[in-house]
Amino acid sequence: MNLKSTLPFLDDDELSDLAMKIAGSPDEVYQGVTLNDLLPFVDDEDVDRMMVEGFKKGNDVSRCYPFASDEGLSALVKEALKDDAPAIDLRRMLPFLEDDDIALISQKILAKGGSFDGLNIDGLLPFLDDDAVDEIFLKKVNARDPEAKKYAPFVSDDAYHKLALEFVAGALEDVDLDSYYPFMDEEDIRLIFKTVLTSK
């Protein structure tokens, strides 16, 4: 009997049972059926389960990403960010993740000093939402990190306004804001100008 040929005709429970047998197999093959064969037919809950369990065993689960649910991918991110987790190529996962999960990855990267599993913040920039980019940018500016300038094109008007207000409050007197002017609103630039003018 060729088990693969039966896949389109199996119900959810049968597919779920088969998925568990594949997930429990050391080589992820059960009677000639692999995870790749099964993915188009099983529901996302089973994909999620197989994906997370496979990852915990150290398997490459990237083939699951297009078939997994947002909740399953989020669970995988949380597992992958644990300090004792197996290695994973986070770059391959990024296009499938929600903003909250990408923010978690960015926080882990920052906590690890700028890199985690070969991924740095620069690699996340196209996927980060405005709030996360703003938060990273402002932290880097306040830490006097010269890398803050790399984020300038991605930063929101709100963050630049906060930057101007911090400068006016005297918190950033020693920060060179010149490279940020092309991205700032005229009102914020005038605010900085007036502050500099009255402080001399």
Residue pairs with C-beta under 8 A, 6 or more apart in sequence:
2 32
3 18
3 30
3 31
3 32
3 33
4 32
4 33
4 37
7 15
7 33
7 37
7 38
7 41
8 41
10 18
10 41
12 42
12 43
15 38
15 41
15 42
15 43
15 46
16 42
16 43
16 46
18 30
18 33
18 38
19 38
19 42
19 46
19 47
19 49
19 50
20 46
20 49
21 30
22 28
22 29
22 30
22 33
22 34
22 35
22 38
22 50
23 35
23 49
23 50
23 53
23 54
28 34
28 35
28 54
28 59
35 50
35 54
35 63
35 64
36 63
39 47
39 63
39 64
39 67
40 67
42 50
42 67
44 67
44 68
44 69
44 72
45 69
45 72
47 64
47 67
47 68
47 69
47 72
48 68
48 69
48 71
48 72
48 73
48 75
49 72
50 61
50 64
51 61
51 64
51 65
51 68
51 72
51 76
52 61
52 72
52 75
52 76
52 79
54 61
54 64
55 61
55 76
55 79
55 80
55 85
55 86
55 88
56 79
56 86
57 86
58 86
58 87
61 76
62 89
62 92
62 93
65 73
65 92
65 93
65 96
66 96
68 76
68 96
70 98
73 93
73 96
73 97
73 98
73 101
74 97
74 98
74 100
74 101
76 93
77 93
77 97
77 101
77 104
77 105
78 104
79 85
80 88
80 90
80 93
80 117
81 104
81 105
81 108
81 116
87 117
88 117
89 117
89 118
90 105
90 116
90 117
90 118
90 119
91 118
91 119
91 123
94 102
94 123
94 124
94 127
95 127
97 105
97 127
99 128
99 129
99 132
102 124
102 127
102 128
102 129
102 132
103 128
103 129
103 131
103 132
105 116
105 119
105 124
106 121
106 124
106 128
106 132
106 136
108 116
109 115
109 116
109 119
109 120
109 121
109 124
110 121
110 136
110 139
114 120
114 121
121 136
122 150
125 133
125 151
125 154
128 136
128 154
130 156
133 151
133 154
133 155
133 156
133 159
134 155
134 156
134 158
134 159
134 162
136 151
137 148
137 151
137 152
137 154
137 155
137 159
138 159
138 162
138 163
140 147
140 148
140 151
141 148
141 163
141 172
141 175
142 166
142 171
142 172
144 174
144 175
149 179
149 180
152 179
152 180
152 182
152 183
153 183
155 183
157 184
157 185
160 180
160 183
160 184
160 185
160 188
161 185
161 188
163 172
163 177
163 180
163 184
163 188
164 184
164 188
164 189
164 191
164 192
165 191
166 172
167 173
167 175
167 177
167 192
167 195
168 191
168 192
168 195
177 192
181 189
